[in-house]
């Protein structure tokens, strides 16, 4: 019993902290832009296969390839905002459909150019080996990823609570008309948000790529987790996202390591989210506020 509890605590914490990186960007898009970003799934394969593209096709080393991938991500995000989101804000169905198509196109292109049997691998391992705590065997790379998840989430929280730009974005998320009246540059703030939400996903994928399975369709699984966390925590609320990430992490840990049914990880998380929404339809925290 104590060993089972230890497994739940350790892996629930590690997975929850990594899920923060996966879900933080989606939550912020929901909170600031007030859109349900159906194209969010494209970020995950583009991180891995974009890096591999620069390494394989252009012969760059790992670090220059990562820099090239980040610039590519920024360019794609700007194009999506300028061409798709900005021009279809008044037509939500068209916008959501277009964003979904972007994710489908990216995953299909990755699958066509680098099929799963090609075994794409990024050597972004920071620390090899494992730590053993009781019966729990934990890859050191995942511990580092969890630590980075906590630190990055803390930095994002401090940014929105302590900086002028962060406070301006919070004001924008609550009332766009009032923000325009007081002189906030809404266009610039929206663009800034579209770029910073990429960072947690990029960091997450680079850290877990050597450990977790990566394939051209992986974005859909990660987006499902991000949606569940964002909805459970309260769309756009960072505090709610933090709490929800660890709830989903513990739920996955129970299903994976105690019940031995990893195939039902998302199903169990969906049941938890549905149960909470029956009691609190708005989620754990208020969706009207980023913090």
Order of alpha helices (4+ residues) and beta strands (2+ residues): alpha-alpha-alpha-alpha-beta-beta-alpha-alpha-alpha-alpha-alpha-alpha-alpha
